[in-house]
Amino acid sequence: MGASYFIGHGSPMLAIQDIPYTRELRKLGASLGKPEAVVVFTAHWTTRELSVTSTDDVYETIYDFGGFPDELFRVVYPARGSRKLAGEVIDLFAAAGLSARPNEVRGLDHGVWVLLRHLFPDADVPVIAVSVNPLLPPEQQYKIGQALAPLLERDIVVIGSGATIHNFREMNFHAENQADAWAKEFDDWLIGHLQAWDTDSLFDYRKQAPHAVRATPDYEHFLPLFLAMGAGDKQRRMELLTQIYLYGSLSHLIVKF
């Protein structure tokens, strides 16, 4: 059986760091073994229509960032795709009344490969990347994720890659591994309502959650939470695996659905 996860992808520097959070990623990867495939909704690929990578070749590693050490730009994650699985994903979306198209040229952005480098360091698991549409409300994001729930009946991992708190203006580079009180209060609210599977409150998070506007100024990083949750709709069970903070408010959650 597969599983669905929301995973905070943090800074691109995670790709080359050995810190508590990257060790948690590797621990999770070890527990997953070698699944049939991994499907990743990435906050760093935004489109109006759902797009799905479709190739059997090795992906290009996309360096969609700047101002980082040269070492980071030398990292290559040579995973392959799967045209067959991409077609199955598109068919599942179609069955749910959702329009999606294949993309045969896009590589893997850092919302994908930074995580997978730790989860599957041998790059030996086929990868499908899926875009996100930040114009859609939470309930529609949940429906998109729900369309992929049948994949979890196989040994396929679905990941929503983003961040529950992603506000560069609030980051305190002197705080290191400490959590700002407001940031933890926001995440704790989320965790409680996720555990209760309280979709009504979660879909209305901007009004109900403490510090929501402060925590989520860029919705595209937050919405993968709803995508991952929707994929886990059949089980409706949430497990918090990791809750770590860098720079006061940069949240690194790993949640299993």
FIKOLZA-1660 file (N, C-alpha, C; in steps of 0.1 Angstrom, whole numbers, plus 5000, padded with zeros to 4 digits):
% residues 257
   i   px   py   pz ch aa at
   1 5008 4988 5000  A  M  N
   1 5000 5000 5000  A  M CA
   1 5009 5012 5000  A  M  C
   2 5004 5023 4993  A  G  N
   2 5011 5035 4992  A  G CA
   2 5006 5044 5004  A  G  C
   3 5010 5057 5003  A  A  N
   3 5006 5066 5013  A  A CA
   3 5008 5080 5007  A  A  C
   4 5001 5090 5014  A  S  N
   4 5002 5104 5010  A  S CA
   4 5009 5112 5021  A  S  C
   5 5017 5121 5016  A  Y  N
   5 5025 5129 5026  A  Y CA
   5 5024 5144 5022  A  Y  C
   6 5023 5153 5032  A  F  N
   6 5027 5167 5030  A  F CA
   6 5041 5168 5036  A  F  C
   7 5050 5174 5028  A  I  N
   7 5064 5176 5033  A  I CA
   7 5069 5190 5030  A  I  C
   8 5074 5197 5040  A  G  N
   8 5079 5210 5038  A  G CA
   8 5093 5209 5031  A  G  C
   9 5094 5216 5020  A  H  N
   9 5107 5215 5012  A  H CA
   9 5117 5225 5016  A  H  C
  10 5113 5235 5024  A  G  N
  10 5123 5244 5030  A  G CA
  10 5132 5251 5020  A  G  C
  11 5144 5254 5023  A  S  N
  11 5154 5260 5015  A  S CA
  11 5161 5250 5005  A  S  C
  12 5165 5255 4993  A  P  N
  12 5172 5246 4985  A  P CA
  12 5185 5240 4991  A  P  C
  13 5190 5247 5001  A  M  N
  13 5202 5243 5008  A  M CA
  13 5200 5229 5015  A  M  C
  14 5188 5225 5018  A  L  N
  14 5185 5212 5024  A  L CA
  14 5192 5201 5015  A  L  C
  15 5193 5203 5002  A  A  N
  15 5198 5193 4994  A  A CA
  15 5212 5189 4997  A  A  C
  16 5220 5198 5003  A  I  N
  16 5234 5195 5006  A  I CA
  16 5237 5196 5021  A  I  C
  17 5227 5197 5029  A  Q  N
  17 5229 5198 5044  A  Q CA
  17 5226 5185 5051  A  Q  C
  18 5233 5183 5062  A  D  N
  18 5231 5172 5071  A  D CA
  18 5227 5178 5084  A  D  C
  19 5214 5180 5086  A  I  N
  19 5208 5186 5098  A  I CA
  19 5197 5178 5103  A  I  C
  20 5191 5180 5114  A  P  N
  20 5180 5172 5120  A  P CA
  20 5169 5169 5109  A  P  C
  21 5165 5180 5102  A  Y  N
  21 5154 5178 5093  A  Y CA
  21 5158 5168 5081  A  Y  C
  22 5169 5170 5075  A  T  N
  22 5173 5161 5064  A  T CA
  22 5175 5147 5069  A  T  C
  23 5179 5145 5082  A  R  N
  23 5180 5132 5087  A  R CA
  23 5166 5126 5089  A  R  C
  24 5156 5134 5092  A  E  N
  24 5142 5129 5093  A  E CA
  24 5137 5125 5079  A  E  C
  25 5141 5132 5069  A  L  N
  25 5137 5129 5055  A  L CA
  25 5143 5115 5051  A  L  C
  26 5156 5113 5055  A  R  N
  26 5163 5101 5051  A  R CA
  26 5156 5089 5059  A  R  C
  27 5153 5092 5072  A  K  N
  27 5146 5081 5080  A  K CA
  27 5133 5077 5073  A  K  C
  28 5125 5087 5068  A  L  N
  28 5113 5084 5062  A  L CA
  28 5115 5077 5049  A  L  C
  29 5125 5081 5041  A  G  N
  29 5129 5074 5029  A  G CA
  29 5132 5059 5031  A  G  C
  30 5140 5057 5042  A  A  N
  30 5143 5043 5045  A  A CA
  30 5131 5034 5048  A  A  C
  31 5121 5041 5055  A  S  N
  31 5109 5033 5058  A  S CA
  31 5101 5030 5046  A  S  C
  32 5102 5039 5035  A  L  N
  32 5094 5037 5023  A  L CA
  32 5100 5026 5014  A  L  C
  33 5113 5024 5015  A  G  N
  33 5119 5014 5007  A  G CA
  33 5120 5019 4992  A  G  C
  34 5116 5010 4983  A  K  N
  34 5116 5014 4969  A  K CA
  34 5102 5012 4963  A  K  C
  35 5094 5022 4964  A  P  N
  35 5080 5021 4959  A  P CA
  35 5080 5020 4944  A  P  C
  36 5068 5017 4939  A  E  N
  36 5066 5016 4925  A  E CA
  36 5069 5029 4918  A  E  C
  37 5065 5040 4924  A  A  N
  37 5067 5054 4919  A  A CA
  37 5064 5064 4930  A  A  C
  38 5067 5077 4927  A  V  N
  38 5063 5088 4935  A  V CA
  38 5057 5099 4927  A  V  C
  39 5046 5104 4931  A  V  N
  39 5039 5115 4924  A  V CA
  39 5040 5127 4933  A  V  C
  40 5046 5138 4928  A  V  N
  40 5048 5150 4937  A  V CA
  40 5041 5162 4931  A  V  C
  41 5032 5168 4939  A  F  N
  41 5026 5181 4936  A  F CA
  41 5036 5191 4941  A  F  C
  42 5041 5200 4932  A  T  N
  42 5052 5209 4937  A  T CA
  42 5047 5224 4936  A  T  C
  43 5050 5231 4947  A  A  N
  43 5046 5245 4948  A  A CA
  43 5054 5254 4938  A  A  C
  44 5064 5248 4932  A  H  N
  44 5073 5256 4923  A  H CA
  44 5069 5254 4908  A  H  C
  45 5058 5248 4906  A  W  N
  45 5053 5247 4892  A  W CA
  45 5038 5251 4892  A  W  C
  46 5035 5263 4889  A  T  N
  46 5021 5268 4889  A  T CA
  46 5016 5270 4875  A  T  C
  47 5004 5264 4872  A  T  N
  47 4997 5265 4859  A  T CA
  47 4982 5266 4862  A  T  C
  48 4975 5271 4852  A  R  N
  48 4961 5272 4853  A  R CA
  48 4954 5258 4851  A  R  C
  49 4960 5251 4842  A  E  N
  49 4955 5237 4839  A  E CA
  49 4965 5227 4845  A  E  C
  50 4960 5217 4852  A  L  N
  50 4969 5207 4857  A  L CA
  50 4979 5202 4847  A  L  C
  51 4991 5201 4850  A  S  N
  51 5001 5196 4841  A  S CA
  51 5009 5185 4847  A  S  C
  52 5012 5174 4840  A  V  N
  52 5018 5162 4845  A  V CA
  52 5031 5159 4837  A  V  C
  53 5042 5157 4843  A  T  N
  53 5054 5154 4835  A  T CA
  53 5052 5140 4829  A  T  C
  54 5056 5139 4816  A  S  N
  54 5054 5126 4809  A  S CA
  54 5066 5123 4801  A  S  C
  55 5075 5115 4806  A  T  N
  55 5087 5111 4799  A  T CA
  55 5092 5097 4805  A  T  C
  56 5099 5090 4797  A  D  N
  56 5106 5078 4802  A  D CA
  56 5121 5081 4804  A  D  C
  57 5125 5093 4801  A  D  N
  57 5139 5096 4801  A  D CA
  57 5143 5102 4815  A  D  C
  58 5156 5104 4816  A  V  N
  58 5161 5111 4828  A  V CA
  58 5157 5125 4828  A  V  C
  59 5152 5130 4839  A  Y  N
  59 5148 5144 4840  A  Y CA
  59 5160 5154 4841  A  Y  C
  60 5158 5166 4835  A  E  N
  60 5168 5177 4838  A  E CA
  60 5166 5181 4853  A  E  C
  61 5176 5184 4860  A  T  N
  61 5176 5190 4873  A  T CA
  61 5175 5205 4871  A  T  C
  62 5164 5211 4876  A  I  N
  62 5161 5225 4874  A  I CA
  62 5166 5233 4886  A  I  C
  63 5174 5243 4884  A  Y  N
  63 5179 5251 4895  A  Y CA
  63 5171 5265 4895  A  Y  C
  64 5160 5264 4900  A  D  N
  64 5150 5275 4900  A  D CA
  64 5152 5284 4912  A  D  C
  65 5164 5289 4914  A  F  N
  65 5168 5298 4925  A  F CA
  65 5181 5304 4922  A  F  C
  66 5185 5314 4930  A  G  N
  66 5197 5321 4929  A  G CA
  66 5203 5325 4942  A  G  C
  67 5216 5329 4942  A  G  N
  67 5223 5334 4953  A  G CA
  67 5227 5323 4963  A  G  C
  68 5229 5311 4958  A  F  N
  68 5233 5300 4967  A  F CA
  68 5247 5295 4963  A  F  C
  69 5254 5288 4971  A  P  N
  69 5267 5283 4968  A  P CA
  69 5268 5275 4955  A  P  C
  70 5280 5276 4948  A  D  N
  70 5281 5268 4936  A  D CA
  70 5279 5253 4938  A  D  C
  71 5282 5248 4950  A  E  N
  71 5280 5234 4952  A  E CA
  71 5266 5230 4950  A  E  C
  72 5257 5238 4953  A  L  N
  72 5243 5235 4951  A  L CA
  72 5239 5233 4936  A  L  C
  73 5245 5241 4928  A  F  N
  73 5242 5241 4913  A  F CA
  73 5249 5229 4906  A  F  C
  74 5258 5222 4914  A  R  N
  74 5264 5210 4908  A  R CA
  74 5256 5197 4912  A  R  C
  75 5246 5198 4920  A  V  N
  75 5238 5187 4924  A  V CA
  75 5230 5183 4912  A  V  C
  76 5230 5170 4909  A  V  N
  76 5221 5164 4899  A  V CA
  76 5213 5153 4905  A  V  C
  77 5200 5153 4902  A  Y  N
  77 5192 5142 4906  A  Y CA
  77 5186 5135 4894  A  Y  C
  78 5192 5124 4890  A  P  N
  78 5189 5118 4877  A  P CA
  78 5178 5108 4877  A  P  C
  79 5167 5112 4882  A  A  N
  79 5155 5103 4882  A  A CA
  79 5149 5102 4869  A  A  C
  80 5142 5091 4866  A  R  N
  80 5134 5089 4854  A  R CA
  80 5120 5091 4856  A  R  C
  81 5112 5094 4846  A  G  N
  81 5098 5095 4847  A  G CA
  81 5091 5082 4842  A  G  C
  82 5078 5083 4839  A  S  N
  82 5071 5071 4835  A  S CA
  82 5059 5076 4826  A  S  C
  83 5060 5075 4813  A  R  N
  83 5048 5079 4805  A  R CA
  83 5036 5071 4809  A  R  C
  84 5037 5059 4812  A  K  N
  84 5026 5050 4815  A  K CA
  84 5019 5056 4827  A  K  C
  85 5026 5058 4838  A  L  N
  85 5020 5063 4850  A  L CA
  85 5014 5077 4848  A  L  C
  86 5022 5086 4840  A  A  N
  86 5016 5099 4838  A  A CA
  86 5003 5098 4831  A  A  C
  87 5001 5089 4822  A  G  N
  87 4988 5087 4815  A  G CA
  87 4978 5082 4825  A  G  C
  88 4981 5074 4834  A  E  N
  88 4972 5069 4844  A  E CA
  88 4968 5081 4854  A  E  C
  89 4977 5089 4857  A  V  N
  89 4974 5101 4865  A  V CA
  89 4964 5110 4858  A  V  C
  90 4967 5113 4845  A  I  N
  90 4958 5121 4837  A  I CA
  90 4944 5115 4836  A  I  C
  91 4943 5102 4835  A  D  N
  91 4931 5095 4834  A  D CA
  91 4923 5096 4847  A  D  C
  92 4930 5095 4858  A  L  N
  92 4923 5097 4871  A  L CA
  92 4918 5111 4873  A  L  C
  93 4925 5121 4869  A  F  N
  93 4920 5134 4869  A  F CA
  93 4908 5136 4860  A  F  C
  94 4908 5130 4848  A  A  N
  94 4897 5131 4839  A  A CA
  94 4884 5124 4845  A  A  C
  95 4886 5113 4852  A  A  N
  95 4875 5106 4858  A  A CA
  95 4868 5114 4869  A  A  C
  96 4876 5123 4875  A  A  N
  96 4871 5132 4885  A  A CA
  96 4866 5146 4879  A  A  C
  97 4866 5146 4866  A  G  N
  97 4861 5158 4859  A  G CA
  97 4871 5170 4859  A  G  C
  98 4884 5166 4860  A  L  N
  98 4895 5176 4860  A  L CA
  98 4903 5175 4847  A  L  C
  99 4906 5187 4841  A  S  N
  99 4914 5187 4829  A  S CA
  99 4929 5187 4833  A  S  C
 100 4936 5179 4826  A  A  N
 100 4951 5178 4828  A  A CA
 100 4958 5175 4815  A  A  C
 101 4970 5180 4814  A  R  N
 101 4977 5177 4801  A  R CA
 101 4991 5172 4804  A  R  C
 102 4997 5164 4795  A  P  N
 102 5011 5159 4797  A  P CA
 102 5021 5170 4794  A  P  C
 103 5032 5170 4800  A  N  N
 103 5043 5179 4797  A  N CA
 103 5055 5171 4795  A  N  C
 104 5060 5170 4783  A  E  N
 104 5071 5161 4779  A  E CA
 104 5085 5167 4780  A  E  C
 105 5086 5180 4784  A  V  N
 105 5099 5186 4784  A  V CA
 105 5104 5191 4798  A  V  C
 106 5094 5193 4807  A  R  N
 106 5098 5199 4820  A  R CA
 106 5107 5189 4828  A  R  C
 107 5117 5195 4835  A  G  N
 107 5125 5187 4844  A  G CA
 107 5119 5188 4858  A  G  C
 108 5127 5185 4868  A  L  N
 108 5123 5185 4882  A  L CA
 108 5128 5198 4889  A  L  C
 109 5119 5206 4894  A  D  N
 109 5123 5218 4901  A  D CA
 109 5127 5214 4916  A  D  C
 110 5132 5224 4923  A  H  N
 110 5138 5221 4936  A  H CA
 110 5127 5217 4946  A  H  C
 111 5114 5220 4944  A  G  N
 111 5104 5215 4952  A  G CA
 111 5102 5200 4952  A  G  C
 112 5108 5194 4941  A  V  N
 112 5108 5180 4940  A  V CA
 112 5121 5173 4943  A  V  C
 113 5132 5178 4937  A  W  N
 113 5145 5170 4938  A  W CA
 113 5152 5172 4952  A  W  C
 114 5149 5184 4958  A  V  N
 114 5156 5186 4971  A  V CA
 114 5151 5175 4981  A  V  C
 115 5138 5173 4981  A  L  N
 115 5132 5162 4990  A  L CA
 115 5136 5148 4985  A  L  C
 116 5135 5146 4972  A  L  N
 116 5137 5132 4968  A  L CA
 116 5152 5128 4969  A  L  C
 117 5161 5138 4969  A  R  N
 117 5175 5134 4971  A  R CA
 117 5178 5128 4984  A  R  C
 118 5169 5131 4994  A  H  N
 118 5171 5125 5007  A  H CA
 118 5162 5112 5009  A  H  C
 119 5150 5113 5003  A  L  N
 119 5140 5102 5004  A  L CA
 119 5145 5090 4996  A  L  C
 120 5149 5092 4984  A  F  N
 120 5154 5082 4975  A  F CA
 120 5167 5086 4969  A  F  C
 121 5178 5085 4977  A  P  N
 121 5191 5090 4972  A  P CA
 121 5197 5084 4960  A  P  C
 122 5192 5072 4957  A  D  N
 122 5197 5065 4945  A  D CA
 122 5190 5069 4932  A  D  C
 123 5180 5077 4933  A  A  N
 123 5172 5082 4922  A  A CA
 123 5167 5070 4913  A  A  C
 124 5163 5060 4920  A  D  N
 124 5159 5048 4913  A  D CA
 124 5144 5045 4914  A  D  C
 125 5136 5055 4918  A  V  N
 125 5122 5054 4918  A  V CA
 125 5116 5064 4907  A  V  C
 126 5108 5059 4898  A  P  N
 126 5101 5067 4888  A  P CA
 126 5094 5079 4895  A  P  C
 127 5095 5091 4889  A  V  N
 127 5089 5103 4894  A  V CA
 127 5080 5109 4885  A  V  C
 128 5068 5113 4890  A  I  N
 128 5059 5121 4882  A  I CA
 128 5057 5134 4890  A  I  C
 129 5059 5146 4883  A  A  N
 129 5057 5159 4890  A  A CA
 129 5044 5164 4884  A  A  C
 130 5036 5171 4893  A  V  N
 130 5023 5176 4890  A  V CA
 130 5023 5191 4894  A  V  C
 131 5018 5200 4885  A  S  N
 131 5017 5214 4888  A  S CA
 131 5006 5217 4898  A  S  C
 132 5006 5229 4903  A  V  N
 132 4995 5234 4912  A  V CA
 132 4989 5247 4906  A  V  C
 133 4976 5249 4910  A  N  N
 133 4969 5261 4905  A  N CA
 133 4965 5269 4918  A  N  C
 134 4973 5280 4921  A  P  N
 134 4970 5288 4933  A  P CA
 134 4957 5297 4932  A  P  C
 135 4950 5296 4920  A  L  N
 135 4938 5303 4919  A  L CA
 135 4926 5296 4924  A  L  C
 136 4928 5283 4928  A  L  N
 136 4917 5275 4932  A  L CA
 136 4916 5275 4947  A  L  C
 137 4904 5274 4953  A  P  N
 137 4902 5274 4968  A  P CA
 137 4906 5261 4974  A  P  C
 138 4907 5260 4987  A  P  N
 138 4912 5248 4994  A  P CA
 138 4903 5236 4990  A  P  C
 139 4890 5238 4990  A  E  N
 139 4881 5226 4987  A  E CA
 139 4884 5220 4973  A  E  C
 140 4887 5229 4964  A  Q  N
 140 4890 5223 4950  A  Q CA
 140 4904 5217 4950  A  Q  C
 141 4913 5222 4958  A  Q  N
 141 4926 5215 4959  A  Q CA
 141 4925 5201 4965  A  Q  C
 142 4916 5200 4975  A  Y  N
 142 4913 5187 4981  A  Y CA
 142 4907 5177 4971  A  Y  C
 143 4898 5182 4963  A  K  N
 143 4892 5174 4952  A  K CA
 143 4903 5169 4942  A  K  C
 144 4912 5177 4939  A  I  N
 144 4923 5173 4930  A  I CA
 144 4931 5162 4936  A  I  C
 145 4935 5164 4949  A  G  N
 145 4942 5153 4956  A  G CA
 145 4934 5140 4957  A  G  C
 146 4921 5142 4959  A  Q  N
 146 4912 5131 4961  A  Q CA
 146 4912 5122 4948  A  Q  C
 147 4913 5128 4937  A  A  N
 147 4913 5121 4924  A  A CA
 147 4924 5110 4924  A  A  C
 148 4935 5113 4931  A  L  N
 148 4946 5104 4930  A  L CA
 148 4946 5093 4942  A  L  C
 149 4936 5093 4950  A  A  N
 149 4935 5084 4961  A  A CA
 149 4936 5069 4956  A  A  C
 150 4931 5065 4944  A  P  N
 150 4933 5051 4940  A  P CA
 150 4948 5047 4939  A  P  C
 151 4957 5057 4937  A  L  N
 151 4971 5053 4935  A  L CA
 151 4976 5047 4949  A  L  C
 152 4970 5051 4960  A  L  N
 152 4975 5047 4973  A  L CA
 152 4972 5032 4975  A  L  C
 153 4963 5026 4967  A  E  N
 153 4960 5012 4968  A  E CA
 153 4971 5004 4962  A  E  C
 154 4981 5010 4955  A  R  N
 154 4993 5004 4950  A  R CA
 154 5004 5009 4958  A  R  C
 155 5016 5005 4955  A  D  N
 155 5028 5009 4963  A  D CA
 155 5033 5022 4956  A  D  C
 156 5025 5032 4957  A  I  N
 156 5028 5045 4951  A  I CA
 156 5027 5056 4962  A  I  C
 157 5037 5065 4962  A  V  N
 157 5038 5076 4972  A  V CA
 157 5033 5088 4966  A  V  C
 158 5024 5095 4972  A  V  N
 158 5019 5109 4967  A  V CA
 158 5024 5119 4977  A  V  C
 159 5031 5130 4972  A  I  N
 159 5036 5140 4981  A  I CA
 159 5031 5154 4977  A  I  C
 160 5027 5161 4986  A  G  N
 160 5024 5176 4985  A  G CA
 160 5036 5183 4990  A  G  C
 161 5044 5190 4981  A  S  N
 161 5056 5196 4985  A  S CA
 161 5054 5211 4986  A  S  C
 162 5056 5217 4998  A  G  N
 162 5054 5231 5000  A  G CA
 162 5059 5236 5014  A  G  C
 163 5051 5244 5020  A  A  N
 163 5054 5248 5034  A  A CA
 163 5041 5254 5040  A  A  C
 164 5039 5250 5053  A  T  N
 164 5028 5256 5060  A  T CA
 164 5030 5270 5064  A  T  C
 165 5042 5274 5066  A  I  N
 165 5046 5288 5069  A  I CA
 165 5058 5292 5060  A  I  C
 166 5055 5302 5052  A  H  N
 166 5065 5305 5041  A  H CA
 166 5065 5320 5039  A  H  C
 167 5071 5328 5048  A  N  N
 167 5071 5342 5048  A  N CA
 167 5085 5347 5050  A  N  C
 168 5092 5351 5040  A  F  N
 168 5106 5355 5041  A  F CA
 168 5108 5367 5050  A  F  C
 169 5098 5376 5050  A  R  N
 169 5099 5388 5059  A  R CA
 169 5099 5385 5073  A  R  C
 170 5094 5373 5077  A  E  N
 170 5092 5369 5091  A  E CA
 170 5104 5361 5096  A  E  C
 171 5113 5357 5087  A  M  N
 171 5124 5348 5091  A  M CA
 171 5134 5355 5099  A  M  C
 172 5139 5349 5110  A  N  N
 172 5148 5354 5119  A  N CA
 172 5161 5346 5118  A  N  C
 173 5171 5351 5111  A  F  N
 173 5183 5343 5108  A  F CA
 173 5192 5341 5120  A  F  C
 174 5188 5348 5131  A  H  N
 174 5195 5346 5144  A  H CA
 174 5189 5335 5153  A  H  C
 175 5177 5330 5149  A  A  N
 175 5170 5321 5157  A  A CA
 175 5174 5306 5155  A  A  C
 176 5180 5304 5143  A  E  N
 176 5184 5290 5140  A  E CA
 176 5173 5280 5142  A  E  C
 177 5174 5271 5152  A  N  N
 177 5164 5260 5153  A  N CA
 177 5152 5263 5162  A  N  C
 178 5151 5276 5166  A  Q  N
 178 5140 5280 5175  A  Q CA
 178 5127 5283 5167  A  Q  C
 179 5116 5280 5173  A  A  N
 179 5103 5284 5167  A  A CA
 179 5097 5296 5173  A  A  C
 180 5093 5306 5165  A  D  N
 180 5086 5317 5170  A  D CA
 180 5072 5312 5175  A  D  C
 181 5068 5318 5186  A  A  N
 181 5055 5314 5192  A  A CA
 181 5043 5314 5183  A  A  C
 182 5043 5325 5175  A  W  N
 182 5031 5326 5166  A  W CA
 182 5031 5316 5155  A  W  C
 183 5043 5312 5150  A  A  N
 183 5044 5302 5140  A  A CA
 183 5040 5288 5145  A  A  C
 184 5044 5285 5157  A  K  N
 184 5040 5272 5162  A  K CA
 184 5026 5272 5165  A  K  C
 185 5020 5283 5170  A  E  N
 185 5006 5284 5172  A  E CA
 185 4998 5281 5160  A  E  C
 186 5002 5287 5149  A  F  N
 186 4995 5284 5136  A  F CA
 186 4996 5269 5132  A  F  C
 187 5008 5264 5132  A  D  N
 187 5009 5250 5129  A  D CA
 187 5002 5240 5138  A  D  C
 188 5002 5244 5151  A  D  N
 188 4995 5235 5161  A  D CA
 188 4980 5235 5158  A  D  C
 189 4975 5247 5154  A  W  N
 189 4961 5248 5150  A  W CA
 189 4958 5238 5138  A  W  C
 190 4967 5239 5128  A  L  N
 190 4965 5230 5116  A  L CA
 190 4966 5216 5120  A  L  C
 191 4976 5212 5128  A  I  N
 191 4977 5198 5132  A  I CA
 191 4965 5193 5139  A  I  C
 192 4960 5201 5148  A  G  N
 192 4948 5196 5156  A  G CA
 192 4936 5194 5146  A  G  C
 193 4934 5203 5137  A  H  N
 193 4922 5201 5128  A  H CA
 193 4925 5191 5117  A  H  C
 194 4937 5188 5114  A  L  N
 194 4941 5177 5105  A  L CA
 194 4938 5164 5112  A  L  C
 195 4942 5163 5124  A  Q  N
 195 4940 5150 5131  A  Q CA
 195 4925 5147 5133  A  Q  C
 196 4917 5158 5134  A  A  N
 196 4902 5156 5135  A  A CA
 196 4896 5155 5122  A  A  C
 197 4904 5156 5111  A  W  N
 197 4899 5157 5097  A  W CA
 197 4887 5167 5096  A  W  C
 198 4889 5178 5102  A  D  N
 198 4879 5189 5102  A  D CA
 198 4881 5198 5089  A  D  C
 199 4876 5193 5078  A  T  N
 199 4878 5200 5066  A  T CA
 199 4871 5213 5065  A  T  C
 200 4860 5214 5072  A  D  N
 200 4852 5227 5072  A  D CA
 200 4861 5238 5078  A  D  C
 201 4867 5236 5089  A  S  N
 201 4876 5246 5095  A  S CA
 201 4889 5248 5087  A  S  C
 202 4894 5237 5082  A  L  N
 202 4907 5239 5074  A  L CA
 202 4905 5246 5061  A  L  C
 203 4893 5244 5054  A  F  N
 203 4891 5251 5042  A  F CA
 203 4889 5266 5045  A  F  C
 204 4885 5270 5057  A  D  N
 204 4883 5284 5061  A  D CA
 204 4894 5289 5070  A  D  C
 205 4906 5283 5068  A  Y  N
 205 4918 5286 5076  A  Y CA
 205 4921 5301 5077  A  Y  C
 206 4920 5308 5066  A  R  N
 206 4924 5322 5066  A  R CA
 206 4916 5330 5076  A  R  C
 207 4904 5326 5079  A  K  N
 207 4896 5333 5089  A  K CA
 207 4897 5327 5103  A  K  C
 208 4899 5314 5103  A  Q  N
 208 4898 5307 5116  A  Q CA
 208 4912 5305 5123  A  Q  C
 209 4922 5302 5115  A  A  N
 209 4935 5299 5121  A  A CA
 209 4942 5311 5126  A  A  C
 210 4949 5310 5138  A  P  N
 210 4956 5322 5143  A  P CA
 210 4968 5325 5134  A  P  C
 211 4970 5337 5130  A  H  N
 211 4982 5342 5123  A  H CA
 211 4982 5337 5108  A  H  C
 212 4970 5333 5103  A  A  N
 212 4970 5327 5090  A  A CA
 212 4975 5336 5079  A  A  C
 213 4971 5348 5079  A  V  N
 213 4976 5357 5068  A  V CA
 213 4991 5359 5069  A  V  C
 214 4996 5360 5081  A  R  N
 214 5010 5362 5084  A  R CA
 214 5018 5350 5079  A  R  C
 215 5012 5338 5081  A  A  N
 215 5019 5326 5078  A  A CA
 215 5019 5322 5063  A  A  C
 216 5009 5326 5056  A  T  N
 216 5007 5320 5043  A  T CA
 216 5004 5331 5032  A  T  C
 217 5014 5341 5031  A  P  N
 217 5012 5351 5021  A  P CA
 217 5013 5346 5007  A  P  C
 218 5020 5335 5005  A  D  N
 218 5021 5328 4992  A  D CA
 218 5013 5315 4992  A  D  C
 219 5001 5315 4988  A  Y  N
 219 4992 5304 4990  A  Y CA
 219 4997 5291 4982  A  Y  C
 220 5005 5293 4971  A  E  N
 220 5009 5282 4964  A  E CA
 220 5018 5272 4972  A  E  C
 221 5025 5277 4982  A  H  N
 221 5032 5269 4991  A  H CA
 221 5024 5261 5001  A  H  C
 222 5012 5267 5005  A  F  N
 222 5004 5261 5015  A  F CA
 222 4994 5251 5009  A  F  C
 223 4989 5253 4997  A  L  N
 223 4979 5245 4991  A  L CA
 223 4983 5230 4989  A  L  C
 224 4996 5227 4987  A  P  N
 224 4999 5212 4987  A  P CA
 224 4995 5204 4999  A  P  C
 225 4992 5211 5010  A  L  N
 225 4987 5204 5022  A  L CA
 225 4973 5198 5019  A  L  C
 226 4965 5206 5012  A  F  N
 226 4951 5201 5008  A  F CA
 226 4952 5190 4998  A  F  C
 227 4961 5191 4989  A  L  N
 227 4963 5181 4978  A  L CA
 227 4967 5168 4985  A  L  C
 228 4976 5168 4994  A  A  N
 228 4981 5156 5001  A  A CA
 228 4969 5150 5009  A  A  C
 229 4962 5159 5016  A  M  N
 229 4951 5155 5025  A  M CA
 229 4940 5148 5016  A  M  C
 230 4937 5154 5005  A  G  N
 230 4927 5149 4996  A  G CA
 230 4930 5135 4991  A  G  C
 231 4943 5133 4988  A  A  N
 231 4948 5119 4984  A  A CA
 231 4945 5109 4995  A  A  C
 232 4946 5113 5007  A  G  N
 232 4944 5104 5018  A  G CA
 232 4929 5103 5023  A  G  C
 233 4920 5108 5015  A  D  N
 233 4906 5109 5019  A  D CA
 233 4900 5095 5023  A  D  C
 234 4904 5084 5016  A  K  N
 234 4897 5071 5019  A  K CA
 234 4900 5067 5033  A  K  C
 235 4912 5070 5038  A  Q  N
 235 4916 5065 5052  A  Q CA
 235 4912 5075 5062  A  Q  C
 236 4913 5088 5059  A  R  N
 236 4910 5099 5068  A  R CA
 236 4917 5098 5081  A  R  C
 237 4930 5096 5080  A  R  N
 237 4938 5094 5092  A  R CA
 237 4951 5102 5090  A  R  C
 238 4955 5110 5100  A  M  N
 238 4967 5118 5099  A  M CA
 238 4976 5115 5110  A  M  C
 239 4989 5115 5106  A  E  N
 239 5000 5112 5116  A  E CA
 239 5011 5123 5114  A  E  C
 240 5014 5130 5125  A  L  N
 240 5024 5140 5124  A  L CA
 240 5038 5133 5126  A  L  C
 241 5046 5133 5116  A  L  N
 241 5059 5127 5117  A  L CA
 241 5070 5136 5122  A  L  C
 242 5070 5148 5118  A  T  N
 242 5081 5158 5121  A  T CA
 242 5076 5172 5122  A  T  C
 243 5080 5179 5132  A  Q  N
 243 5077 5194 5133  A  Q CA
 243 5089 5201 5137  A  Q  C
 244 5096 5207 5127  A  I  N
 244 5109 5214 5130  A  I CA
 244 5109 5228 5124  A  I  C
 245 5115 5237 5130  A  Y  N
 245 5116 5251 5125  A  Y CA
 245 5130 5256 5124  A  Y  C
 246 5132 5263 5113  A  L  N
 246 5145 5270 5111  A  L CA
 246 5142 5285 5110  A  L  C
 247 5151 5293 5116  A  Y  N
 247 5149 5308 5115  A  Y CA
 247 5136 5313 5120  A  Y  C
 248 5132 5307 5131  A  G  N
 248 5120 5312 5138  A  G CA
 248 5107 5308 5133  A  G  C
 249 5105 5309 5119  A  S  N
 249 5092 5307 5114  A  S CA
 249 5092 5298 5101  A  S  C
 250 5103 5294 5096  A  L  N
 250 5103 5286 5084  A  L CA
 250 5100 5271 5089  A  L  C
 251 5087 5268 5086  A  S  N
 251 5082 5255 5091  A  S CA
 251 5086 5243 5082  A  S  C
 252 5090 5232 5089  A  H  N
 252 5093 5220 5082  A  H CA
 252 5085 5209 5088  A  H  C
 253 5073 5207 5083  A  L  N
 253 5065 5196 5087  A  L CA
 253 5065 5184 5078  A  L  C
 254 5064 5172 5084  A  I  N
 254 5062 5160 5076  A  I CA
 254 5049 5154 5082  A  I  C
 255 5039 5153 5074  A  V  N
 255 5026 5148 5078  A  V CA
 255 5022 5136 5069  A  V  C
 256 5018 5125 5075  A  K  N
 256 5014 5114 5067  A  K CA
 256 4998 5112 5068  A  K  C
 257 4992 5110 5056  A  F  N
 257 4978 5108 5055  A  F CA
 257 4975 5094 5052  A  F  C
% end
